[in-house]
Amino acid sequence: MIQEIQQRLFALQDLGYKDFHSKLVPNIEANRIIGVRTPELRKLAKEFAKHEHIADFLSQQHHDYYEEINLHGFILCEQKDYDQCVKAIDAFLPMVDNWATCDLLSPKVFKQKKHREKLLVDIKRWLSSTEPYTIRFGIEMLMSHFLDEDFKPEYLGWVANEKGEHYYIKMMVAWFFATALAKQWDATLPYIEKKVMDKWVHNKSIQKAIESFRVNDEQKAYLRTLKQ
């Protein structure tokens, strides 16, 4: 199974894309990157998700290639049972060692309203982790699923309390607050006005909000006055 997957991945190799993408994930050794574009990986994931022996691949706790890890993640996103998906995600997260792999994780089953309460419990658990990419994943799931009709102001505090110095956690906190300003302006603005977060995250949140087309010109002008 693993050999078959590797052969399929190398058949899709694009060396120009490999060179380009290697610069985006500099902490990954270049010889671990094959150079497969994301749309091709998604197509492959849909195919292999139905393979009778895919469990052999998903049971692996280590993969040789970056694209194997990403393919593993995309396959998990296809799972239809919530509890099984979370169990598989929990087993997968220790393998995540870069922002791109972390951010591709968007399980379809998480979108179902009937799982909202369970998902919140799991998000809190991920946020309490000591692993940076598990925390980043938790923040992203909160941003993706709980800033619209299921929003509660307390969720802002969950993310604002993430004080870690890891760059990719701080970037995700800023992304979360920029999105929250676009979607829940009144509830989110006090966190910026009161300068609750550290200076870097505070300013990056404002920068990202100003870059957003979902924040109007008047709001952007006011945010500029709140920079530290």
BAFI-3210 file (N, C-alpha, C; in Angstrom, 3 decimals, decimal comma, padded with zeros to 6 digits):
// residues 228
n [1|2|3|4|5|6|7|8|9|10|11|12|13|14|15|16|17|18|19|20|21|22|23|24|25|26|27|28|29|30|31|32|33|34|35|36|37|38|39|40|41|42|43|44|45|46|47|48|49|50|51|52|53|54|55|56|57|58|59|60|61|62|63|64|65|66|67|68|69|70|71|72|73|74|75|76|77|78|79|80|81|82|83|84|85|86|87|88|89|90|91|92|93|94|95|96|97|98|99|100|101|102|103|104|105|106|107|108|109|110|111|112|113|114|115|116|117|118|119|120|121|122|123|124|125|126|127|128|129|130|131|132|133|134|135|136|137|138|139|140|141|142|143|144|145|146|147|148|149|150|151|152|153|154|155|156|157|158|159|160|161|162|163|164|165|166|167|168|169|170|171|172|173|174|175|176|177|178|179|180|181|182|183|184|185|186|187|188|189|190|191|192|193|194|195|196|197|198|199|200|201|202|203|204|205|206|207|208|209|210|211|212|213|214|215|216|217|218|219|220|221|222|223|224|225|226|227|228]
n.u [000,832|001,839|004,044|002,707|001,290|003,416|004,536|002,452|002,413|004,952|004,571|003,077|004,746|006,038|008,660|009,279|007,268|007,949|010,372|009,378|007,465|009,016|010,241|008,209|007,795|010,143|011,251|011,069|012,921|014,324|014,611|012,554|010,316|008,210|006,847|004,079|001,107|-001,538|-004,337|-004,098|-003,347|-005,668|-007,483|-006,337|-006,611|-009,401|-009,744|-008,107|-009,252|-011,312|-010,127|-009,569|-007,491|-006,606|-006,412|-004,003|-002,150|-003,055|-002,580|000,030|002,589|004,522|005,740|007,643|007,657|006,719|004,384|003,077|002,262|000,520|-001,362|-002,375|-003,628|-005,601|-007,153|-008,214|-009,923|-012,053|-013,501|-016,533|-017,708|-018,006|-016,743|-014,826|-013,322|-012,241|-010,689|-008,827|-007,677|-006,496|-004,499|-003,027|-002,122|000,372|002,238|002,294|004,250|004,490|003,116|001,569|000,656|-000,838|-002,856|-004,310|-006,066|-009,349|-011,877|-014,744|-016,920|-017,026|-018,507|-021,150|-024,091|-025,063|-022,909|-021,843|-021,594|-019,895|-017,665|-016,822|-015,918|-013,757|-012,190|-011,462|-009,856|-007,787|-006,762|-005,636|-003,351|000,226|001,567|002,541|001,333|-000,952|-002,361|-002,598|-004,233|-006,559|-007,327|-007,838|-010,029|-011,926|-012,147|-013,097|-015,583|-017,048|-017,473|-019,648|-023,055|-023,028|-021,532|-020,089|-019,270|-017,372|-015,610|-013,663|-012,011|-010,871|-008,973|-007,481|-006,149|-004,080|-000,826|001,585|004,916|005,458|005,893|003,986|001,719|001,152|000,709|-001,639|-003,398|-003,552|-004,719|-007,140|-008,287|-008,412|-010,267|-012,402|-012,906|-013,935|-016,258|-017,544|-017,640|-018,422|-018,218|-015,578|-013,903|-013,298|-011,158|-009,083|-009,062|-008,493|-006,036|-005,339|-003,758|-000,305|002,084|003,003|001,134|-001,188|-000,743|-000,416|-002,915|-004,487|-003,299|-003,943|-006,719|-007,138|-006,313|-008,368|-011,225|-013,645|-013,855|-014,932|-014,179|-014,369|-014,107|-011,537|-010,027|-010,356|-009,142|-006,502|-005,756|-005,369|-003,063|-000,059]
n.v [-001,206|001,298|001,567|001,654|004,066|005,900|005,577|006,567|009,210|010,156|009,964|012,157|014,240|017,544|019,328|022,051|023,120|021,867|023,170|025,755|025,367|024,365|026,565|027,692|026,087|026,002|024,539|021,910|019,268|019,449|017,089|015,568|016,475|015,928|017,284|017,761|019,105|020,688|020,361|017,943|016,207|016,256|015,010|012,483|011,695|011,399|009,215|007,201|007,069|005,308|002,916|-000,545|-001,328|000,884|001,381|000,320|002,208|004,487|003,726|004,159|005,748|007,360|008,986|008,940|011,023|014,438|014,901|012,494|012,672|014,844|013,770|011,740|013,371|014,639|012,418|011,723|013,861|013,114|011,301|009,988|009,434|011,015|010,521|008,567|009,994|012,075|010,559|009,549|011,950|012,839|010,910|011,556|014,232|014,450|013,979|016,245|018,851|021,350|024,460|024,293|021,642|021,451|023,352|022,307|020,553|019,981|018,586|017,200|016,220|017,755|019,945|019,407|020,218|018,729|017,860|019,924|020,440|018,374|018,979|021,439|020,661|019,063|020,977|022,644|020,861|020,482|023,074|023,165|021,754|021,100|021,076|022,893|022,821|021,388|023,108|025,247|024,022|023,660|026,343|027,107|025,455|026,509|029,067|028,446|027,256|028,508|031,279|032,362|031,834|030,217|031,501|032,582|035,113|034,323|032,629|034,151|034,825|032,353|032,082|034,435|033,960|032,312|032,284|031,490|031,543|030,548|030,993|030,206|029,722|032,263|033,612|032,340|033,088|035,823|035,741|034,560|036,626|038,729|037,688|037,415|040,111|040,855|039,358|039,437|042,118|043,976|042,465|041,698|043,938|045,230|043,652|044,505|047,254|047,309|046,237|043,507|041,380|040,391|042,776|042,170|040,256|041,742|043,926|042,494|041,317|043,582|044,423|042,272|042,438|044,927|044,359|042,838|042,383|042,245|043,959|047,193|050,529|052,571|051,163|050,145|052,494|053,276|051,104|051,509|053,557|052,252|050,849|049,625]
n.w [000,000|000,891|-000,786|-003,229|-002,978|-002,795|-005,350|-006,941|-006,085|-006,901|-009,604|-010,086|-009,745|-009,771|-010,498|-010,583|-009,007|-006,638|-005,953|-005,558|-003,482|-001,437|-000,351|001,084|003,236|005,052|007,155|006,507|005,199|001,966|000,491|001,354|000,186|-002,467|-004,502|-005,298|-006,445|-004,584|-005,482|-006,903|-004,869|-003,328|-005,058|-005,246|-002,598|-002,334|-003,964|-002,755|-000,246|-000,441|-000,807|-000,247|001,380|002,737|005,453|006,273|005,473|006,883|009,468|009,957|011,827|011,025|008,123|005,126|003,289|002,786|001,244|001,606|004,253|004,021|002,250|003,870|005,803|004,201|003,501|005,986|006,303|004,785|006,207|007,551|010,016|013,064|015,652|015,030|013,220|014,821|016,578|014,770|013,875|016,255|016,498|014,300|014,567|016,103|014,097|012,602|011,512|010,442|009,201|006,852|006,491|008,819|008,323|006,238|007,269|007,455|008,381|006,866|008,292|010,554|009,951|010,334|012,021|014,155|015,559|017,002|019,855|020,736|019,175|020,206|022,741|021,991|020,681|022,833|024,181|022,336|022,315|024,816|024,621|024,607|022,311|019,503|016,878|017,285|018,929|017,127|015,213|016,761|017,192|014,577|013,960|015,692|014,616|012,055|012,484|014,517|014,449|013,333|013,114|015,368|017,213|020,332|022,664|024,576|023,313|022,156|024,260|024,800|022,783|022,969|025,305|024,654|025,085|024,055|022,606|020,159|016,729|014,742|016,193|017,171|014,762|013,941|015,980|015,462|012,918|013,557|015,169|013,344|011,562|013,293|013,851|011,398|011,294|013,772|014,873|017,011|019,384|019,314|019,054|021,624|022,595|021,075|021,530|024,256|024,290|024,828|023,987|023,230|021,900|019,254|018,259|018,549|016,739|014,354|014,091|013,606|011,208|009,467|009,527|008,362|005,824|004,938|002,866|004,020|006,113|006,681|005,307|007,224|009,611|009,255|009,291|011,953|013,249|012,517|014,216|016,547|016,592|018,067]
ca.u [000,000|002,696|004,817|001,781|001,025|004,616|004,648|001,441|002,840|006,074|004,038|002,474|005,790|006,296|009,896|009,188|006,428|008,745|011,290|008,562|006,812|010,058|010,512|007,080|007,907|011,600|011,701|010,992|014,066|013,925|014,547|011,299|009,232|008,155|006,432|002,756|000,199|-002,637|-005,517|-003,803|-003,394|-007,077|-008,083|-005,778|-007,201|-010,765|-009,608|-007,557|-010,138|-012,201|-009,303|-009,843|-006,340|-006,108|-006,131|-002,573|-001,461|-003,482|-002,080|001,437|002,874|005,595|005,786|008,927|007,530|005,777|003,104|002,405|001,596|-000,614|-002,364|-002,971|-004,544|-006,757|-007,999|-008,956|-010,978|-013,163|-014,193|-017,926|-018,090|-017,331|-015,864|-013,693|-012,503|-011,483|-009,675|-007,789|-007,011|-005,642|-003,331|-002,296|-001,549|001,797|003,075|002,245|005,433|004,571|001,832|000,785|-000,032|-001,829|-003,970|-005,121|-007,018|-010,686|-012,779|-016,092|-017,913|-017,077|-019,460|-022,504|-024,579|-025,323|-021,665|-021,314|-021,197|-018,707|-016,537|-016,336|-015,149|-012,484|-011,412|-010,866|-008,789|-006,656|-006,192|-004,898|-002,164|001,530|002,136|002,132|000,444|-002,248|-003,002|-002,961|-005,392|-007,723|-007,734|-008,408|-011,361|-012,810|-012,346|-013,851|-016,919|-017,752|-017,485|-020,853|-024,293|-022,772|-020,561|-020,295|-018,137|-016,361|-014,618|-012,566|-011,109|-010,115|-007,834|-006,649|-005,357|-002,937|000,310|002,825|005,805|005,670|005,499|002,798|000,554|000,880|000,118|-003,018|-004,176|-003,801|-005,658|-008,430|-008,861|-008,752|-011,519|-013,437|-013,252|-014,761|-017,539|-018,165|-016,941|-018,746|-017,711|-014,131|-013,174|-012,706|-009,876|-008,081|-009,023|-007,875|-004,682|-005,289|-002,707|001,012|002,188|003,143|-000,148|-002,108|-000,519|-000,640|-004,370|-004,953|-002,813|-004,728|-008,086|-007,092|-006,149|-009,569|-012,301|-014,858|-013,824|-015,185|-013,160|-014,466|-013,529|-010,094|-009,454|-010,303|-008,136|-005,167|-005,470|-005,163|-001,769|000,916]
ca.v [000,000|002,481|001,652|002,075|005,489|006,647|005,543|007,479|010,579|010,521|010,114|013,499|015,189|018,768|019,800|023,499|023,340|021,436|024,262|026,861|025,038|024,152|027,858|028,017|025,246|025,880|023,591|020,560|018,999|019,436|015,726|014,956|017,068|015,363|018,349|017,443|020,224|020,368|019,761|016,549|015,463|016,113|013,982|011,201|011,369|010,899|007,874|006,246|006,950|004,165|001,732|-001,563|-001,503|002,201|001,355|000,043|003,490|005,394|003,258|004,545|006,884|008,127|008,897|009,425|012,225|015,508|014,684|011,352|013,193|015,662|012,847|011,142|014,374|014,814|011,222|011,841|014,862|012,468|010,359|010,387|009,232|012,053|009,990|007,911|011,049|012,740|009,603|009,519|013,257|012,839|010,083|012,202|015,538|014,411|013,963|017,560|019,621|022,580|025,167|023,928|020,391|021,787|024,142|021,566|019,708|020,556|017,434|017,525|015,844|018,821|020,965|018,994|020,909|017,806|017,582|021,184|020,343|017,520|019,680|022,439|019,946|018,666|022,195|023,050|019,899|020,805|024,342|022,956|020,968|021,775|020,964|024,109|022,638|020,953|024,360|025,977|023,332|023,992|027,724|027,144|024,847|027,482|030,130|027,944|026,749|029,159|032,741|032,781|031,732|029,503|032,292|033,106|035,991|033,664|031,956|035,095|034,683|031,101|032,288|035,518|033,419|031,544|033,196|030,867|032,342|029,879|031,896|029,783|029,915|033,701|033,958|031,859|033,950|037,061|035,399|034,372|037,903|039,498|037,110|037,761|041,522|040,921|038,673|039,767|043,371|044,569|041,616|041,524|045,201|045,513|042,956|045,338|048,539|047,126|045,694|042,290|040,476|041,024|043,811|041,592|039,667|042,882|044,649|041,590|041,178|044,802|044,393|041,309|042,953|046,025|043,751|042,077|043,100|042,129|045,053|048,392|051,578|053,272|050,275|050,097|053,768|053,248|050,117|052,107|054,406|051,371|050,161|049,918]
ca.w [000,000|001,013|-002,029|-004,284|-002,782|-003,165|-006,806|-007,483|-005,769|-007,767|-010,960|-010,141|-009,341|-010,533|-009,863|-010,407|-007,827|-005,478|-005,596|-005,043|-002,207|-000,418|000,279|001,965|004,440|005,134|008,176|005,951|004,329|000,554|-000,044|001,807|-000,596|-003,814|-005,412|-005,840|-006,204|-003,665|-006,132|-007,235|-003,610|-002,942|-005,932|-004,826|-001,295|-002,567|-004,534|-001,788|000,919|-000,683|-001,045|000,767|002,271|003,163|006,893|006,447|005,330|007,948|010,763|010,074|012,706|010,375|006,663|004,605|002,463|003,143|000,559|002,228|005,449|003,580|001,722|005,075|006,353|003,291|003,614|007,245|006,111|004,082|007,084|007,771|011,409|013,849|016,694|014,386|012,624|015,895|017,038|013,743|013,918|017,445|016,200|013,209|014,929|016,463|012,885|011,947|011,888|009,661|009,127|005,672|006,809|009,847|007,797|005,263|007,992|007,557|008,248|006,414|009,290|011,563|009,517|010,666|013,213|015,258|016,282|017,539|021,265|020,796|018,563|021,159|023,773|021,388|020,446|024,124|024,470|021,459|022,762|026,069|024,309|024,643|020,974|018,785|015,723|017,813|019,342|015,897|014,644|017,591|016,910|013,227|013,999|016,336|013,637|010,914|012,801|015,621|014,362|012,619|013,905|016,623|017,969|021,681|022,972|025,409|022,467|021,925|025,400|024,677|021,886|023,511|026,415|024,145|025,255|023,586|021,764|018,877|015,652|014,011|017,066|017,182|013,473|013,907|016,876|014,712|011,842|014,219|015,587|012,145|011,061|014,269|013,628|010,188|011,474|015,061|015,184|018,316|020,466|019,194|019,128|022,946|022,761|020,409|022,239|025,588|024,076|025,639|023,513|023,159|020,868|017,915|017,860|018,454|015,482|013,228|013,971|012,950|009,821|008,689|009,412|007,391|004,499|004,610|002,167|004,838|007,089|005,879|005,367|008,503|010,623|009,018|009,747|013,417|013,648|012,355|015,391|017,707|016,497|019,148]
c.u [000,870|003,516|003,940|001,505|002,232|004,803|003,668|001,842|003,974|005,635|003,430|003,494|005,941|007,502|009,910|008,367|007,165|009,664|010,528|008,042|007,834|010,365|009,405|007,116|009,390|012,098|011,611|012,166|013,596|013,796|013,318|010,097|009,298|007,833|005,123|001,804|-001,014|-003,876|-005,314|-003,844|-004,830|-007,762|-007,619|-006,393|-008,610|-010,728|-009,171|-008,416|-011,049|-011,434|-009,466|-008,696|-005,810|-005,784|-004,656|-001,764|-001,783|-002,990|-000,621|001,587|004,020|005,472|007,095|008,808|006,437|004,405|002,357|001,634|000,365|-001,734|-003,106|-004,006|-005,784|-007,700|-008,824|-010,115|-012,204|-013,986|-015,566|-018,395|-017,297|-016,316|-014,639|-012,744|-011,646|-010,374|-008,508|-006,998|-006,053|-004,370|-002,432|-001,534|-000,084|002,742|003,183|003,407|005,594|003,168|000,956|000,006|-001,132|-003,066|-004,799|-006,202|-008,353|-011,717|-014,207|-017,137|-018,047|-018,118|-020,901|-022,938|-024,730|-024,077|-021,099|-020,814|-019,936|-017,483|-015,970|-015,484|-013,778|-011,603|-010,737|-009,709|-007,565|-005,984|-005,351|-003,622|-000,895|002,209|001,638|001,152|-000,909|-003,038|-003,461|-004,188|-006,654|-008,242|-008,405|-009,811|-012,373|-013,141|-013,265|-015,311|-017,706|-017,652|-018,714|-022,068|-024,094|-021,787|-021,037|-019,074|-017,025|-015,275|-013,426|-011,529|-010,284|-008,850|-006,907|-005,741|-004,185|-001,709|001,631|003,614|006,048|005,079|004,170|001,554|000,161|000,240|-001,345|-003,916|-004,525|-004,824|-007,064|-009,061|-009,186|-010,077|-012,672|-013,856|-014,163|-016,158|-018,298|-017,500|-017,178|-018,167|-016,187|-013,351|-012,588|-011,365|-008,743|-007,940|-008,296|-006,481|-004,431|-004,102|-001,365|001,109|002,224|001,816|-001,194|-001,972|-000,764|-002,147|-004,956|-004,549|-003,677|-006,167|-008,154|-006,967|-007,412|-010,613|-013,594|-014,922|-013,965|-014,152|-013,177|-013,840|-012,008|-009,404|-009,332|-009,255|-006,719|-004,772|-005,126|-003,855|-000,855|002,284]
c.v [001,262|002,676|002,138|003,569|006,322|006,691|006,511|008,932|011,016|010,663|011,492|014,604|016,342|019,431|021,313|023,842|022,918|022,558|025,436|026,546|024,822|025,436|028,240|027,219|024,967|024,898|022,136|020,355|018,840|018,026|014,962|015,497|016,536|016,456|018,012|018,576|019,769|019,804|018,289|015,674|015,237|015,020|012,591|010,748|010,805|009,471|006,862|006,094|005,737|002,857|000,721|-001,737|-000,177|002,250|001,080|001,336|004,412|004,972|003,645|005,775|007,740|007,929|009,504|010,792|013,170|015,276|013,472|011,808|014,002|014,798|012,162|012,102|014,563|013,616|011,284|012,826|014,280|011,554|010,884|010,229|010,189|011,473|009,309|008,941|011,736|011,825|009,555|010,827|013,319|012,020|010,743|013,455|015,480|014,371|015,342|018,417|020,894|023,166|024,672|022,631|020,646|022,420|023,417|020,742|020,433|019,439|017,844|017,264|016,918|019,888|020,638|019,573|019,976|017,497|018,816|021,051|019,496|018,256|020,736|021,803|019,560|019,878|022,652|022,127|020,187|022,106|024,192|022,145|021,791|021,742|022,120|023,880|022,044|022,170|025,140|025,345|023,653|025,390|027,804|026,535|025,788|028,611|029,676|027,654|027,551|030,683|033,256|032,593|031,011|030,246|032,621|033,949|035,318|032,989|032,859|034,983|033,415|031,315|033,378|035,021|032,562|032,455|032,634|031,764|031,695|030,731|031,496|029,714|031,392|034,161|033,520|032,669|035,251|036,841|035,231|035,718|038,809|039,005|037,457|039,227|041,667|040,365|039,079|041,034|043,857|043,765|041,568|042,801|045,496|044,808|043,741|046,665|048,432|046,512|044,454|041,400|041,178|041,893|043,220|041,044|040,760|043,573|043,777|041,370|042,381|044,791|043,475|041,776|044,075|045,496|043,030|042,937|043,074|043,177|046,352|049,491|052,334|052,444|050,205|051,364|053,776|052,263|050,681|052,959|053,566|050,596|050,556|050,250]
c.w [000,000|-000,265|-003,175|-004,193|-003,188|-004,682|-007,461|-007,245|-006,690|-009,227|-011,175|-009,843|-010,324|-009,866|-009,661|-009,179|-006,564|-005,009|-004,985|-003,644|-001,089|000,332|001,274|003,262|004,684|006,187|007,707|004,989|002,881|-000,004|000,454|001,037|-002,027|-004,833|-006,100|-005,472|-005,378|-004,365|-006,501|-005,986|-003,156|-003,777|-005,524|-003,499|-001,454|-003,116|-003,473|-000,533|000,796|-000,878|000,091|001,758|002,819|004,652|007,164|006,387|006,500|009,323|010,993|010,967|012,175|008,869|006,185|003,948|002,976|002,518|001,090|003,470|005,045|003,002|002,868|005,667|005,506|003,356|004,898|007,099|005,404|004,992|007,482|009,218|012,296|014,829|016,104|013,772|013,686|016,419|016,059|013,700|015,105|017,219|015,161|013,657|015,384|015,266|012,246|012,441|011,067|009,506|007,972|005,894|007,825|009,223|006,745|005,950|008,175|007,359|007,884|007,494|010,382|011,211|009,923|012,019|014,411|016,090|016,983|018,987|021,423|020,267|019,496|022,255|023,219|021,103|021,735|024,490|023,608|021,885|024,029|025,860|024,521|023,276|020,098|017,641|016,126|018,269|018,120|015,253|015,436|017,323|015,541|013,197|014,663|015,361|012,500|011,237|013,841|015,615|013,615|013,527|015,236|017,525|019,382|022,039|023,768|024,565|022,176|023,038|025,336|023,861|022,418|024,628|025,965|024,113|024,735|022,647|020,399|017,752|015,016|014,878|017,036|015,870|013,399|014,837|016,155|013,599|012,421|014,559|014,408|011,563|011,992|014,136|012,413|010,430|012,730|015,616|016,604|019,477|020,488|019,443|020,517|023,185|022,114|021,157|023,576|025,506|024,947|025,261|023,415|021,913|019,465|017,418|017,664|017,092|014,253|013,014|013,236|011,476|008,953|008,509|008,371|005,963|004,023|003,905|002,976|005,948|006,301|006,135|006,688|009,620|010,485|009,522|011,266|013,895|013,538|013,566|016,619|017,641|017,645|018,548]
res [m|i|q|e|i|q|q|r|l|f|a|l|q|d|l|g|y|k|d|f|h|s|k|l|v|p|n|i|e|a|n|r|i|i|g|v|r|t|p|e|l|r|k|l|a|k|e|f|a|k|h|e|h|i|a|d|f|l|s|q|q|h|h|d|y|y|e|e|i|n|l|h|g|f|i|l|c|e|q|k|d|y|d|q|c|v|k|a|i|d|a|f|l|p|m|v|d|n|w|a|t|c|d|l|l|s|p|k|v|f|k|q|k|k|h|r|e|k|l|l|v|d|i|k|r|w|l|s|s|t|e|p|y|t|i|r|f|g|i|e|m|l|m|s|h|f|l|d|e|d|f|k|p|e|y|l|g|w|v|a|n|e|k|g|e|h|y|y|i|k|m|m|v|a|w|f|f|a|t|a|l|a|k|q|w|d|a|t|l|p|y|i|e|k|k|v|m|d|k|w|v|h|n|k|s|i|q|k|a|i|e|s|f|r|v|n|d|e|q|k|a|y|l|r|t|l|k|q]
***
